Amino acid sequence: MGSVHILAIGKLRPALRVVADEYLRRLGRYVRVEERELPEAGKAGNATAQRREEAARLLGALPADAVVIALTREGDGWSSADLARRLGRWRDGSRPVAFLIGGAEGLAGDLLEQATQRWSLSPLTLPHELARVVVLEQIYRGFTILAGEKYHKAR
């Protein structure tokens, strides 16, 4: 894995920024990680137009030849161990991995279709800011599983 890229629409509120930064710091022990916050579409007219505008921003930020993981409630649910196995496979490859987190209206359908995989954190609707913190924590957890560290407490 060349690197992990977290591409997200919107900025985190200060309290969530602190938590996200802690996981980004911890992840630095295992992999080069880059987080990019892209502007929300704002007043794009309607939800479809907003998703389309934000999709263009996300696509423009994608690293070349990346494995693209789109976060969506309609994606596949992965356990922490499943994610760790995927991270291990991606680490053994040479392509960067990009996790896409949409804004308040989610990701555009055509962007979802272009993704390599779709990942659902939960059937619950999560605020996109909280989803980003969960993604960072789960990626960190996955790397600790791969390293055989005690952070993960599976039964």
Secondary structure, 3 states (H helix, E strand, C coil): CCCEEEEEECCCCHHHHHHHHHHHHHHCCCCCEEEEEECCCCCCCCHHHHHHHHHHHHHHHCCCCCEEEEEEEEEEECCHHHHHHHHHHHHHCCCCEEEEECECCECCHHHHHHCCEEEECCCCCCCHHHHHHHHHHHHHHHHHHHCCCCCCCCC
